[in-house]
């Protein structure tokens, strides 16, 4: 390879590495923040929501030597949490200033939900609101499979809160998988709206 070709190849590699560093939302990964109660009397619900969500990330497209928190939509998913009973505005401003979050799944009160709507206006972040789950119908094979998988993973039966977390992750999986990525935030938001009131596992 001639010197000119080597220099060109090195330039391309440097540009690619810079793009990766500056843009955490790569073609093979995305970042999710869960807004859930981590303090106060409902903190136990927050822990159950997180466990249910993370269970869903391990059920499809998993592989050995996993470095991410799991997979959703055939992409590596990285999950962080924000305390719904804490300073949500400060946390949202911190993560949006660093361009570290692509999707926020909210399990917060209506008041906090309204705050999130305002904070995320104009941001390139898709907001998913928690919705009803099929968890009450234990006769559904998918619900029975969820109960069994949760029990195997955590040594106890899941709660309604755990089902809410699982449901949210499955909704994200469907939305991301449909467009094979997260490039189109409007499509993600549309999918989240379509699955908000009814979603079958």
Residue frames relative to the residue before (quaternion, step in Angstrom):
aa qw qx qy qz dx dy dz
X 1.0000 0.0000 0.0000 0.0000 0.00 0.00 0.00
X 0.4518 -0.6992 0.4848 0.2682 3.55 -0.87 0.93
X 0.6820 -0.4934 0.3567 0.4053 3.55 -1.29 0.48
X 0.6443 0.5359 -0.3241 0.4390 3.58 0.92 -0.92
X 0.6612 0.5107 -0.2957 0.4632 3.56 1.00 -0.89
X 0.6457 0.5209 -0.3160 0.4603 3.58 1.01 -0.84
X 0.6534 0.5084 -0.3127 0.4657 3.57 0.97 -0.88
X 0.6380 0.5256 -0.3229 0.4608 3.58 0.98 -0.85
X 0.6614 0.5043 -0.3044 0.4643 3.59 0.94 -0.92
X 0.6491 0.5082 -0.3190 0.4676 3.60 0.98 -0.81
X 0.6265 0.5361 -0.3331 0.4573 3.59 1.02 -0.79
X 0.6492 0.5134 -0.3123 0.4664 3.59 0.95 -0.91
X 0.6629 0.5100 -0.3079 0.4535 3.59 0.92 -0.88
X 0.6385 0.5180 -0.3235 0.4683 3.59 1.01 -0.80
X 0.6444 0.5151 -0.3156 0.4687 3.58 0.97 -0.87
X 0.6546 0.5112 -0.3136 0.4603 3.58 0.94 -0.89
X 0.6679 0.4949 -0.3078 0.4629 3.59 0.91 -0.86
X 0.6367 0.5181 -0.3260 0.4689 3.58 1.03 -0.75
X 0.6376 0.5245 -0.3218 0.4635 3.56 1.02 -0.82
X 0.6422 0.5195 -0.3174 0.4658 3.56 0.98 -0.84
X 0.6736 0.5022 -0.3004 0.4515 3.56 0.92 -0.90
X 0.7369 0.4348 -0.2327 0.4623 3.57 0.89 -0.92
X 0.7748 0.2764 -0.1505 0.5483 3.59 1.13 -0.53
X 0.2249 -0.8189 0.5124 0.1274 3.59 -0.12 1.26
X 0.6326 0.5080 -0.3419 0.4743 3.62 1.20 -0.36
X 0.0085 0.8211 -0.5681 0.0544 3.56 0.20 1.27
X 0.7057 -0.4741 0.3200 0.4182 3.53 -1.31 0.23
X 0.7615 0.3829 -0.2074 0.4801 3.60 1.10 -0.56
X 0.7849 0.2539 -0.1479 0.5455 3.60 1.22 0.13
X 0.0135 0.7711 -0.6346 -0.0509 3.51 -1.34 0.23
X 0.3927 -0.7362 0.5241 0.1707 3.52 -1.32 0.46
X 0.1165 -0.7928 0.5981 0.0128 3.54 -0.91 1.05
X 0.1338 -0.7522 0.6378 0.0975 3.56 -1.09 0.78
X 0.2265 -0.7546 0.6030 0.1248 3.56 -0.94 0.93
X 0.1732 -0.7542 0.6247 0.1043 3.57 -0.78 1.02
X 0.2379 0.7738 -0.5350 0.2418 3.56 -0.26 1.32
X 0.6045 -0.5817 0.3861 0.3836 3.60 -1.16 0.43
X 0.0656 -0.8034 0.5918 0.0044 3.55 -0.72 1.11
X 0.7481 0.2511 -0.1591 0.5933 3.57 1.32 -0.20
X 0.7020 0.4541 -0.3336 0.4356 3.53 -1.26 0.30
X 0.7655 -0.4139 0.2529 0.4227 3.57 -1.32 -0.01
X 0.7116 0.4336 -0.2679 0.4836 3.63 1.17 -0.41
X 0.3237 0.7781 -0.4877 0.2278 3.59 1.26 0.24
X 0.6040 0.5627 -0.3660 0.4296 3.60 1.04 -0.67
X 0.6171 0.5317 -0.3451 0.4662 3.59 1.08 -0.66
X 0.6306 0.5464 -0.3277 0.4431 3.56 1.01 -0.81
X 0.6529 0.5071 -0.3095 0.4699 3.57 0.97 -0.83
X 0.6533 0.5045 -0.3086 0.4727 3.58 1.01 -0.80
X 0.6171 0.5370 -0.3408 0.4633 3.60 1.00 -0.79
X 0.6643 0.5125 -0.2977 0.4555 3.57 0.89 -1.00
X 0.6637 0.5065 -0.3081 0.4562 3.59 0.92 -0.88
X 0.6525 0.5099 -0.3134 0.4648 3.58 0.96 -0.85
X 0.6422 0.5235 -0.3152 0.4629 3.56 0.99 -0.87
X 0.7005 0.4749 -0.2777 0.4546 3.58 0.79 -1.01
X 0.5748 0.5738 -0.3846 0.4387 3.59 1.10 -0.58
X 0.6645 0.5137 -0.3044 0.4493 3.57 0.91 -0.91
X 0.6488 0.5315 -0.3303 0.4330 3.61 1.05 -0.65
X 0.6887 0.4767 -0.2796 0.4692 3.60 1.22 -0.34
X 0.6128 0.6375 -0.3265 0.3337 3.58 1.21 -0.25
X 0.7828 0.1927 -0.1301 0.5772 3.60 1.17 -0.39
X 0.8560 0.1798 -0.1300 0.4670 3.53 -1.21 0.65
X 0.3687 0.7358 -0.4958 0.2771 3.60 1.17 0.36
X 0.0360 -0.7881 0.6139 0.0282 3.55 -1.21 0.47
X 0.6534 -0.5145 0.3792 0.4057 3.54 -1.28 0.31
X 0.8197 0.2336 -0.1894 0.4875 3.54 -1.29 0.48
X 0.1321 0.8231 -0.5336 0.1426 3.55 1.01 0.89
X 0.1670 -0.7918 0.5810 0.0872 3.58 -0.85 0.96
X 0.6493 0.4825 -0.3157 0.4959 3.57 1.19 -0.48
X 0.6342 -0.5108 0.4029 0.4178 3.58 -1.31 -0.15
X 0.7495 -0.2952 0.1828 0.5637 3.57 1.28 0.06
X 0.4768 -0.6541 0.5046 0.3002 3.53 -1.28 -0.39
X 0.0347 0.7321 -0.6803 -0.0015 3.52 -1.23 0.70
X 0.8357 0.1057 -0.0941 0.5306 3.57 -0.85 0.93
X 0.6019 -0.5919 0.3257 0.4258 3.56 1.20 0.64
X 0.6128 0.4979 -0.3672 0.4917 3.59 1.21 0.51
X 0.5613 -0.5514 0.4792 0.3889 3.56 -1.22 0.46
X 0.0939 -0.7893 0.6047 0.0500 3.56 -0.92 0.89
X 0.1616 -0.7681 0.6169 0.0574 3.52 -0.99 0.97
X 0.1474 -0.8356 0.5290 0.0115 3.55 -0.60 1.21
X 0.0094 -0.7634 0.6459 0.0003 3.56 -0.97 0.93
X 0.3040 -0.7619 0.5459 0.1703 3.58 -1.24 0.32
X 0.1579 -0.7441 0.6438 0.0831 3.51 -1.26 0.66
X 0.4309 -0.7092 0.4963 0.2550 3.57 -0.84 0.97
X 0.3736 -0.7470 0.5121 0.2005 3.58 -0.57 1.18
X 0.6931 0.4418 -0.2660 0.5037 3.59 1.25 -0.42
X 0.6112 0.5427 -0.3487 0.4586 3.58 1.28 0.17
X 0.7169 -0.3844 0.3289 0.4798 3.55 -1.20 -0.60
X 0.1730 -0.8360 0.5158 0.0718 3.55 0.31 1.32
X 0.6368 0.5492 -0.3335 0.4262 3.58 0.93 -0.89
X 0.6668 0.5005 -0.3041 0.4608 3.60 0.90 -0.91
X 0.6694 0.4993 -0.3042 0.4583 3.59 0.94 -0.87
X 0.6483 0.5085 -0.3202 0.4675 3.58 0.97 -0.83
X 0.6534 0.5076 -0.3148 0.4651 3.58 0.94 -0.85
X 0.6394 0.5338 -0.3272 0.4463 3.58 1.02 -0.80
X 0.7336 0.4280 -0.2574 0.4609 3.59 0.76 -0.97
X 0.6529 0.4987 -0.3335 0.4623 3.59 1.02 -0.65
X 0.6178 0.5449 -0.3535 0.4433 3.60 1.09 -0.59
X 0.7199 0.4069 -0.2346 0.5109 3.57 1.20 -0.53
X 0.3839 -0.7496 0.4637 0.2752 3.59 1.31 0.06
X 0.3824 0.7723 -0.4293 0.2701 3.57 1.03 0.82
X 0.7467 0.3734 -0.2044 0.5111 3.62 1.20 -0.22
X 0.2264 -0.7785 0.5743 0.1135 3.55 -1.01 0.89
X 0.7913 0.1107 -0.0307 0.6006 3.57 1.08 -0.77
X 0.1091 -0.7554 0.6411 0.0801 3.55 -1.08 0.78
X 0.1423 -0.7664 0.6232 0.0625 3.56 -0.84 1.06
X 0.1648 -0.8365 0.5209 0.0417 3.54 -0.52 1.22
X 0.0388 -0.7600 0.6487 -0.0096 3.52 -1.01 1.01
X 0.3997 0.7446 -0.4259 0.3230 3.52 1.12 0.78
X 0.6813 -0.4634 0.3743 0.4255 3.55 -1.36 0.06
X 0.6750 -0.4799 0.3632 0.4268 3.56 -1.29 0.27
X 0.6240 0.5486 -0.3386 0.4416 3.57 1.03 -0.77
X 0.6875 0.4590 -0.2761 0.4903 3.58 0.89 -0.94
X 0.5967 0.5633 -0.3538 0.4489 3.55 1.11 -0.69
X 0.6482 0.5146 -0.3059 0.4707 3.57 0.99 -0.84
X 0.6281 0.5303 -0.3214 0.4701 3.55 1.07 -0.79
X 0.6461 0.5216 -0.3150 0.4596 3.58 0.96 -0.86
X 0.6180 0.5507 -0.3412 0.4454 3.57 0.96 -0.85
X 0.6839 0.4776 -0.2818 0.4741 3.58 0.94 -0.90
X 0.6834 0.5102 -0.2930 0.4322 3.57 0.86 -0.96
X 0.7439 0.4209 -0.2209 0.4698 3.57 1.04 -0.77
X 0.4018 0.7068 -0.4851 0.3219 3.59 1.25 0.06
X 0.8195 0.1928 -0.1718 0.5116 3.56 -0.73 1.09
X 0.5841 0.5655 -0.3767 0.4440 3.59 1.28 -0.13
X 0.4379 -0.6834 0.5198 0.2663 3.58 -1.14 0.63
X 0.4457 0.6500 -0.4541 0.4154 3.52 0.81 1.18
X 0.2923 -0.7487 0.5692 0.1732 3.58 -0.92 0.91
X 0.2219 -0.7833 0.5724 0.0979 3.56 -0.84 1.03
X 0.1199 -0.7786 0.6146 0.0415 3.54 -0.82 1.06
X 0.2092 -0.7681 0.5940 0.1155 3.56 -0.78 1.04
X 0.5443 -0.6231 0.4553 0.3290 3.54 -1.03 0.83
X 0.0848 -0.8092 0.5810 0.0217 3.56 -0.99 0.84
X 0.7035 -0.4434 0.3284 0.4479 3.59 -1.29 0.03
X 0.2474 -0.7665 0.5798 0.1225 3.54 -1.19 0.64
X 0.5244 -0.6270 0.4636 0.3418 3.60 -1.25 0.26
X 0.3009 0.8235 -0.4515 0.1657 3.58 1.35 0.13
X 0.6191 0.5740 -0.3499 0.4060 3.61 1.06 -0.69
X 0.6889 0.4466 -0.2741 0.5009 3.58 1.14 -0.54
X 0.1559 -0.8446 0.5092 0.0558 3.55 0.22 1.32
X 0.5949 0.5904 -0.3604 0.4095 3.60 1.25 -0.31
X 0.5362 0.6075 -0.4179 0.4107 3.59 1.21 -0.26
X 0.5300 -0.6565 0.4284 0.3234 3.61 -0.82 0.93
X 0.6630 0.5113 -0.3175 0.4452 3.60 0.95 -0.82
X 0.6382 0.5072 -0.3265 0.4784 3.59 1.07 -0.71
X 0.6402 0.5201 -0.3141 0.4701 3.56 0.99 -0.86
X 0.6472 0.5105 -0.3142 0.4710 3.59 1.01 -0.81
X 0.6274 0.5301 -0.3310 0.4646 3.60 1.05 -0.77
X 0.6492 0.5197 -0.3152 0.4572 3.59 0.90 -0.94
X 0.6708 0.5031 -0.2899 0.4613 3.56 0.93 -0.95
X 0.6765 0.4926 -0.2937 0.4619 3.60 0.91 -0.93
X 0.6445 0.5133 -0.3230 0.4656 3.58 0.98 -0.81
X 0.6463 0.5259 -0.3097 0.4580 3.56 0.96 -0.91
X 0.6666 0.4995 -0.2979 0.4663 3.56 0.96 -0.87
X 0.6951 0.4884 -0.2751 0.4502 3.59 0.99 -0.86
X 0.8342 0.2287 -0.0661 0.4974 3.58 0.90 -0.96
X 0.4867 -0.7107 0.4082 0.3023 3.59 1.27 0.04
X 0.7449 0.2676 -0.2182 0.5709 3.59 1.15 0.50
X 0.5896 -0.5747 0.4283 0.3724 3.54 -1.26 0.33
X 0.5132 -0.6600 0.4498 0.3144 3.59 -1.07 0.68
X 0.3768 -0.6881 0.5733 0.2365 3.52 -1.28 0.50
X 0.6973 -0.4132 0.3574 0.4639 3.56 -1.33 -0.01
X 0.6259 0.5430 -0.3333 0.4498 3.59 1.03 -0.80
X 0.6445 0.5126 -0.3214 0.4675 3.60 0.96 -0.83
X 0.6394 0.5252 -0.3165 0.4639 3.56 1.03 -0.80
X 0.6213 0.5401 -0.3406 0.4542 3.60 1.06 -0.68
X 0.6569 0.4976 -0.3057 0.4769 3.57 0.99 -0.82
X 0.6446 0.5220 -0.3062 0.4672 3.55 0.98 -0.89
X 0.6475 0.5384 -0.3013 0.4474 3.54 0.97 -0.95
X 0.6542 0.5181 -0.3083 0.4568 3.58 0.94 -0.90
X 0.6662 0.5009 -0.3035 0.4617 3.57 0.93 -0.88
X 0.6483 0.5112 -0.3201 0.4646 3.58 0.98 -0.78
X 0.6267 0.5259 -0.3320 0.4695 3.59 1.07 -0.71
X 0.6392 0.5049 -0.3194 0.4842 3.57 1.02 -0.78
X 0.6206 0.5570 -0.3341 0.4392 3.58 0.97 -0.86
X 0.6753 0.4930 -0.2899 0.4657 3.57 0.88 -0.97
X 0.6769 0.5072 -0.2953 0.4442 3.59 0.89 -0.94
X 0.6899 0.4696 -0.2790 0.4750 3.58 0.90 -0.93
X 0.6552 0.5266 -0.3108 0.4436 3.57 0.95 -0.89
X 0.6307 0.5709 -0.3341 0.4057 3.59 1.01 -0.81
X 0.7804 0.2716 -0.1618 0.5394 3.60 1.03 -0.71
X 0.4159 -0.7450 0.4347 0.2882 3.56 1.36 0.23
X 0.8022 0.0960 -0.1033 0.5802 3.53 0.96 0.90
X 0.4700 -0.6647 0.5018 0.2924 3.54 -1.29 -0.31
X 0.2964 0.8003 -0.4839 0.1936 3.57 1.20 0.38
X 0.7608 0.3312 -0.1794 0.5284 3.58 0.99 -0.83
X 0.2414 -0.8093 0.5231 0.1150 3.57 -0.10 1.31
X 0.6069 0.5583 -0.3595 0.4367 3.58 1.08 -0.65
X 0.6425 0.5096 -0.3175 0.4762 3.58 1.05 -0.76
X 0.6215 0.5278 -0.3397 0.4687 3.57 1.03 -0.75
X 0.6678 0.5005 -0.3003 0.4619 3.57 0.85 -0.96
X 0.6357 0.5279 -0.3250 0.4600 3.58 1.01 -0.82
X 0.6565 0.4993 -0.3081 0.4741 3.58 0.94 -0.85
X 0.6446 0.5221 -0.3240 0.4548 3.59 0.96 -0.83
X 0.6415 0.5070 -0.3239 0.4760 3.60 1.03 -0.75
X 0.6707 0.5194 -0.2998 0.4365 3.58 0.94 -0.87
X 0.7508 0.3664 -0.2122 0.5069 3.59 1.10 -0.63
X 0.4112 0.7522 -0.4450 0.2589 3.59 1.28 0.06
X 0.7825 0.3539 -0.1766 0.4809 3.61 0.88 -0.91
X 0.8036 0.0445 -0.0033 0.5935 3.57 1.15 -0.48
X 0.1578 0.7737 -0.5962 0.1447 3.54 -0.78 1.07
X 0.1776 -0.7937 0.5774 0.0710 3.55 -0.83 1.05
X 0.4153 -0.7197 0.5008 0.2424 3.55 -0.81 1.00
